[in-house]
């Protein structure tokens, strides 16, 4: 489906035609987000088994003639402070997801923002040279007042630096564009370099 996406520049506003998916598959987006978050997990949770706790392995009392239950060492899982049975150990939660699915998910996420009129392309960030107040002045002129969370994707390190301190802005370099960050913010703002990088990832023309 061809979407008309607004392009903002210092000379005014125009529109750019873009071919994006007509339908958004929520389950596919869920699969991609689940894969992303699984790969981000550190997997460092670790518990000690009965062989690792700092207790002696000596049998705590004789097997027979005490009138008590049979026990071995005090590090057994049945005792407070003893080892853990089947507790977590360091592991890798990541798994593979087909490239076609990842590519389709990213295209659908961008298409969803375009369909809602929440996608804005920027030709240049006039007057933004690394200062937050400069970005705020630009954002006000672009109709961004902080009432919506914004994902800002730009190749300019100065623009990312100017916006990163704002609580309602998430900044990314073009190569970092991903489904999870698109869906967790309400508006997507990309410069033309980021848009061209996205088109290259999709295998189309910029």
Secondary structure by P-SEA (a helix, b strand, c coil): cccbbbbbcccccbbbbbbccccccaaaaaaaaaaaaaaaccccbbbbccccccccccccccccccccccccccccccccccccccccccccccccccaaaaaaaaaaaaaaaaaaccbbbbcccccccccaaaaaaaaaaaccccccccccccccaaaaaaccccccbbbbccccccaaaaaaccbbbbcaaaaaaaaaaacccc
